Amino acid sequence: MTRLAIPFHAEDLSALAKSLRQQLDSHLASTPQAPSHLSLLNMLARAAGHRNLQALRAQASLKPAASSVQPMPSAPIAPARGPRHPGLSELADRALRQFDEQGRLARWPSRHQVQRLAIWGLWLHFDSRRIYTEGEVNALLQAQHCFGDHCTLRRELVDMKLLSREDGGRRYQRQNPQPSEELLPLLQELRRRHRLHAGRRSPPAEAADAQAIAG
């Protein structure tokens, strides 16, 4: 059988391993069978920041064949380091670096403390005045992150009590805990990024946080 060699590049090996493990956990939670060869390839592609294997294959086909050329991820990747963003704590600045210029979560942070700050950036997109089905939650999260693991993000939102989950997962609703002082400038910057991109609706501002982070 003819094999197609596809160049594979991971920006952060630790983040790739974490995403792959989370995808495997999610798969095994829904079925006791090991993932198929194709499923594993899709998991690897998503862990590296691609939508799926087809996106990785398409991206690789656009690059000239040369061992020194590495394929770029299909989704924009936020800078891993550089000057501190003014007004942010060190942890909040690390969290902001996980988001791209459109305000989407480009990768899952390796540090637990940074993960908890980054999750608030997804919380912004929910409206506490409405009830969401699990499918609607999944669709919203899929639109707002780039590494293909909405199940982990949904679980973290519920575990952090930023979303309530009722009726066996049929009903979700945004909760409104008070963001910490450390979080406010981070959320304000993420709102700004969303407003700057044409065609993107700014996340719903709630009474509890609108004055502090609406900008």
C-alpha positions as CSV (number, residue, x, y, z in Angstrom):
1,M,0.0,0.0,0.0
2,T,1.4,3.5,-1.0
3,R,2.1,5.7,2.0
4,L,1.8,9.4,1.9
5,A,4.5,11.2,4.0
6,I,3.0,14.2,5.7
7,P,5.4,16.6,7.6
8,F,4.4,17.0,11.2
9,H,5.4,19.8,13.5
10,A,4.4,20.6,17.1
11,E,5.0,24.0,18.6
12,D,4.9,22.7,22.1
13,L,5.6,19.0,22.8
14,S,4.2,19.1,26.3
15,A,0.9,20.7,25.1
16,L,0.7,18.1,22.3
17,A,1.1,15.2,24.7
18,K,-1.5,16.7,27.1
19,S,-4.1,17.3,24.3
20,L,-3.5,13.8,22.9
21,R,-4.0,12.3,26.4
22,Q,-7.2,14.3,26.9
23,Q,-8.6,13.2,23.5
24,L,-7.8,9.6,24.3
25,D,-9.5,9.9,27.7
26,S,-12.6,11.4,26.1
27,H,-12.7,8.6,23.5
28,L,-12.4,5.8,26.1
29,A,-15.1,7.5,28.2
30,S,-17.5,7.0,25.3
31,T,-16.4,3.6,24.1
32,P,-14.2,0.8,25.6
33,Q,-12.6,0.2,22.2
34,A,-9.2,1.6,21.3
35,P,-9.3,4.3,18.7
36,S,-8.8,3.3,15.1
37,H,-5.7,4.1,13.1
38,L,-7.5,7.0,11.4
39,S,-8.9,8.3,14.7
40,L,-5.4,8.4,16.1
41,L,-4.1,10.3,13.1
42,N,-6.9,12.9,13.6
43,M,-6.1,13.2,17.3
44,L,-2.4,13.8,16.5
45,A,-3.4,16.5,13.9
46,R,-5.7,18.2,16.4
47,A,-3.1,18.1,19.2
48,A,-0.7,19.9,16.9
49,G,-3.3,22.7,16.3
50,H,-5.0,21.5,13.0
51,R,-8.7,21.0,12.6
52,N,-8.2,17.4,11.6
53,L,-6.0,15.1,9.4
54,Q,-7.5,16.5,6.2
55,A,-6.5,20.1,7.2
56,L,-3.0,18.9,8.1
57,R,-2.7,17.1,4.7
58,A,-4.0,20.2,2.8
59,Q,-1.6,22.5,4.7
60,A,1.3,20.1,3.9
61,S,0.4,20.1,0.2
62,L,0.8,23.9,0.0
63,K,4.5,23.7,1.1
64,P,7.4,22.9,-1.2
65,A,8.9,19.4,-0.6
66,A,12.0,20.1,1.5
67,S,13.1,18.6,4.8
68,S,14.0,22.0,6.2
69,V,10.5,23.4,5.7
70,Q,8.0,22.8,8.5
71,P,4.2,23.1,7.9
72,M,2.5,25.9,9.7
73,P,-0.7,25.2,11.7
74,S,-3.9,25.9,9.9
75,A,-5.1,28.1,12.8
76,P,-3.2,31.3,13.9
77,I,-1.0,30.5,16.9
78,A,-0.5,33.1,19.7
79,P,3.1,34.1,20.5
80,A,4.7,31.9,23.2
81,R,6.9,34.7,24.6
82,G,7.8,38.3,24.2
83,P,7.2,41.6,26.0
84,R,4.7,41.5,28.9
85,H,1.3,42.9,28.1
86,P,0.8,46.1,30.1
87,G,-1.5,45.8,33.1
88,L,-1.4,42.0,33.3
89,S,0.1,39.9,36.0
90,E,2.6,37.3,35.0
91,L,0.0,34.5,35.1
92,A,-2.6,36.5,33.2
93,D,0.0,37.5,30.6
94,R,0.8,33.8,30.1
95,A,-2.9,33.1,29.7
96,L,-3.3,35.8,27.1
97,R,-0.5,34.3,25.1
98,Q,-2.6,31.2,24.6
99,F,-5.1,33.2,22.6
100,D,-4.7,34.3,19.0
101,E,-5.3,37.8,17.6
102,Q,-9.0,36.9,17.1
103,G,-9.4,36.0,20.8
104,R,-9.6,32.2,20.2
105,L,-7.8,29.8,22.5
106,A,-5.0,28.6,20.3
107,R,-3.6,26.0,22.6
108,W,-4.3,24.4,26.0
109,P,-1.8,25.8,28.6
110,S,0.4,23.3,30.4
111,R,0.2,25.0,33.8
112,H,-2.9,24.5,35.8
113,Q,-3.0,28.0,37.1
114,V,-2.9,29.4,33.6
115,Q,-5.6,27.0,32.4
116,R,-8.0,28.4,35.0
117,L,-7.4,31.9,33.8
118,A,-7.7,31.0,30.2
119,I,-11.1,29.3,30.8
120,W,-12.6,32.6,31.8
121,G,-11.9,33.8,28.2
122,L,-14.4,31.2,27.0
123,W,-16.8,32.0,29.7
124,L,-17.2,35.5,28.2
125,H,-19.0,34.1,25.2
126,F,-22.0,32.6,27.1
127,D,-25.1,34.6,28.0
128,S,-26.6,33.9,31.4
129,R,-30.1,34.9,30.1
130,R,-30.5,31.8,28.0
131,I,-30.3,28.0,28.4
132,Y,-27.9,26.1,26.2
133,T,-28.1,22.5,25.0
134,E,-24.9,20.4,25.1
135,G,-24.8,20.7,21.3
136,E,-24.9,24.5,21.5
137,V,-22.2,24.6,24.1
138,N,-20.0,22.3,22.0
139,A,-20.6,24.5,18.9
140,L,-19.7,27.7,20.7
141,L,-16.5,26.2,22.2
142,Q,-15.5,24.7,18.8
143,A,-15.7,28.2,17.3
144,Q,-13.6,29.7,20.0
145,H,-10.6,27.4,20.2
146,C,-8.2,25.9,17.7
147,F,-7.0,22.5,19.1
148,G,-10.1,20.3,18.8
149,D,-10.9,19.4,22.4
150,H,-14.2,21.1,23.3
151,C,-15.0,18.2,25.8
152,T,-12.2,19.2,28.1
153,L,-13.1,22.9,27.9
154,R,-16.8,22.2,28.6
155,R,-15.8,20.0,31.6
156,E,-13.5,22.7,33.0
157,L,-16.2,25.4,32.7
158,V,-18.5,23.2,34.7
159,D,-15.9,22.1,37.2
160,M,-15.0,25.8,37.8
161,K,-18.7,26.6,38.3
162,L,-18.7,29.0,35.4
163,L,-21.4,26.9,33.7
164,S,-24.1,24.9,35.4
165,R,-25.0,21.5,34.1
166,E,-28.5,20.1,34.7
167,D,-30.9,17.4,33.5
168,G,-28.2,14.9,32.7
169,G,-26.3,17.4,30.5
170,R,-29.3,18.6,28.5
171,R,-29.3,22.1,30.1
172,Y,-26.3,24.4,30.6
173,Q,-26.4,28.0,31.8
174,R,-23.7,30.6,32.5
175,Q,-23.0,31.4,36.1
176,N,-21.7,34.8,37.2
177,P,-19.0,34.6,39.9
178,Q,-17.1,37.8,40.4
179,P,-13.9,37.9,38.3
180,S,-10.8,38.6,40.4
181,E,-8.8,41.8,40.0
182,E,-6.1,39.8,38.2
183,L,-8.7,38.6,35.6
184,L,-10.3,41.9,34.7
185,P,-7.6,43.3,32.4
186,L,-7.3,39.9,30.7
187,L,-11.0,39.8,30.0
188,Q,-11.0,43.4,28.8
189,E,-8.2,42.6,26.3
190,L,-10.0,39.5,25.0
191,R,-13.2,41.6,24.5
192,R,-11.1,44.2,22.6
193,R,-9.7,41.5,20.2
194,H,-13.2,40.2,19.4
195,R,-14.5,43.7,18.7
196,L,-11.6,44.4,16.3
197,H,-12.5,41.5,13.9
198,A,-15.3,42.3,11.5
199,G,-18.2,39.9,11.5
200,R,-17.5,38.7,15.0
201,R,-20.1,39.5,17.6
202,S,-18.6,40.8,20.8
203,P,-19.3,38.3,23.7
204,P,-22.4,39.2,25.7
205,A,-21.7,41.7,28.6
206,E,-23.4,40.7,31.8
207,A,-24.5,43.1,34.5
208,A,-21.9,41.5,36.9
209,D,-18.9,42.2,34.7
210,A,-20.0,44.7,32.0
211,Q,-18.7,47.8,33.8
212,A,-15.4,46.3,34.6
213,I,-14.5,44.6,31.3
214,A,-16.6,46.1,28.5
215,G,-13.8,48.6,27.7
